[in-house]
């Protein structure tokens, strides 16, 4: 399961990196995958990242609820600076698990 989580996290991080747009748009483009593929592997998230990871999951859940089944254009309630921090969080989680 850990390898599955890492593979999904790598794939999400890659698509966020190559997607066009600002940080918020790039993060939002992967929102459904983050929620549905990474939530199952929450137990693999290192303890030092779990609080921020949980906040990200909650923001995404709220955003997807309000988007009524569509892929959101942006994550609700955050600016690009915060979106960039969440993108970095996902990268840091992956690197931490691999080491």
Secondary structure as UniProt FT lines:
FT   HELIX           2..18
FT   HELIX           23..29
FT   HELIX           31..33
FT   HELIX           34..38
FT   HELIX           39..44
FT   HELIX           47..66
FT   TURN            67..69
FT   TURN            76..77
FT   HELIX           80..98
//
